[in-house]
Amino acid sequence: MIDLESVLLRQGGYWFNFVDWSATGAVIGGLSTMVIALLTYVLIKENRLLRKAGNSPRVVAHFEFHPDGLGGLNLALSNVGTGPAFDVSFLFEKDDADFENYQILVDYTQERSAMTMIGQGEKISFLFAAGYQLFKPKDHSISERLKPFKVIVSWNASDSSKRFLAMYQLDVSAYAGLPGLMNKSPLLKIVDELAEINTQLSSRAGVPARLLDATTPEQCRRSVAKGADDVRD
């Protein structure tokens, strides 16, 4: 004789087992969908950060020695970031009286238009002053060297309308006493010596420079050189 109660219990157990496994599968599927959605969001965010990091220019203002080694000090604008920097401009925050006390070669009073672009890893440099002149003031009672000043640099990135701004303080005292920077270059020394010799020759004791006869038999015209009292054709 079949035990109906036992059969019903067994069938009910199978049904309950089926319901439990179905619920577990649904939960696992939902969790998988959530994990996939989370990973997709993280990947999108990472890609966005990578694109942003790949286009983050940063322009730095700094001093550097003149490449020819003639004692000149250049002011350089270097793009040390990633991606090109557009519409690069700069201006000085300085003591006007102090700048006027030195022979600064850059026209610091002029307001310039923005530079079109400085590429990634590239720079633009120009002669700021002869090194020794930054330690040779016109009026020694004011200062012994050019005082620290600030350079304000601004630029744009290619995918952003935001204007980036940075300020850098430059101080020439870091170069005090360095050989080749404090002294005049050999070429400048020669120029100064020649100018002094010419001045002495042309104004010696207030007497005009004399001309010497330097004509040769092969010349059709008479030539003269400094040293003679008079000139005759």
Summary of the structure (lengths in Angstrom):
residues: 233
radius of gyration: 39.8
end to end distance: 159.0
largest distance: 159.6
contacts: 556
relative contact order: 0.12
helix: 36%
strand: 26%
